[in-house]
Amino acid sequence: MTNNKILKEIKCRDIDISKGEMEACILRGCFQTSCTEWNMTTMDEKTEAIKELITNGDFSTLKLSMMMLDTCTNEYNKEVKPIDLVIAMGEIIDHLLKDKVENKSNLID
């Protein structure tokens, strides 16, 4: 069993990602830096959850983020703006690239 809060929430809701099922507002913690959920998970948890959804479901990062934007804005009346997605994805990419650079520099030492 994973300790990843996002993946636990998906499992608790009995969502079958292999069938393309997803409750998009779960992903606010991955794609909306201005919400409380963003600070409830680490960057590693965010990237692990996104990787799991892409690997084992019919999703892409773009599809997941746009689903979150659409669902949370239109069905749950959350104030999610497209700039939120840009900022979140920028932070995720920076985290992944920083991790790669740190691992590479550790190999050089």
N, C-alpha and C positions, 0 to 999 in steps of 0.2 A: 504494500500500500504506500502510495506516495505521500509526502508531506506538503506537496504543492497545493496551496489553497484554491487556486483556480481549477486545477484538475480534480480536486476533491469535490468542488461545487458541481462540476459537470457530472461526475460519477453519482453524487447524491440525487441529482435530478433525473438520473437514468436516461441520459442523452446518448444516443447511438451515433457517434461522429462518423463511423464507417458508412452510415447511410446518409450522410450529409446533414444530419440533424444538429442544430445548435441553438441555444438560447443566447442571443447576441449580447444582451446587456451584461452577462457574466464577464464579458471582455472589456468592460469599461476600465478595469484595472490594468489592462494592457495598452489601451489606445486613447485614454483621456487623462492627461496629466493633472487636470484641474479638479478631478473628483477624489473623494475620500478613498475609494478603492485602489487608486494608483499607489498610495503610500502603504497599503496593507500587504503588498507583495514585493519581493525583491526583483531586481532585473533578471536574475537567473530563473526565478519562478515564471516571470512573464515569457522569457524566451523559451523555456522548457514547455510551457503550455502551448505557445504558438507552434513550436516544432512538432509537438504531439498531434495537434489538429491538422497540420499540413501533411505529416507523414501518414497518419492513419485515417484521415478524412479527405473529402474532396474539396479542400480549401486552399487558398493562397492567403498571404498576409493582406493583400489588397482586398480580397473578398471578405475576409473576417472583419477588417476595419470598416469597410463600407456597410456590412450587415449591422455592426454595432452602431454606427452613426445613424442609419436609417431606423432601426428598431428602437433605440433609446430616444431618439428625437420624436419620431412619429407615434410610437405606441406607449411610451412611458413619460413623455413630456419632459425629458431631460434636456438641458441646454448644452448639447454637444455641437461644436462648430468644426468645420473642416480643418481649421488651423490646429485644433487639438490633436488630430491625427498626424499632422505634419510634425508637430513638436514631439509627440510620443514616438513616432517612427525614427525621428532623428536621434532621440535618446537611446532607443533600442540599438540602432545601427552603431552609434558611438560606443555603447557598451560592448557589442560584439567585436568591433574592430579593436578596441582597447584590449580586450581579452586576448585577441590574436597577437597583437603586438607584444603584450607582456609574456605570453607563452613563447613567442619567437625569441625575445631577448633572453629568456631563461635558458633556451637551447644554446645560445651563443656563449653565455657565461661559463 
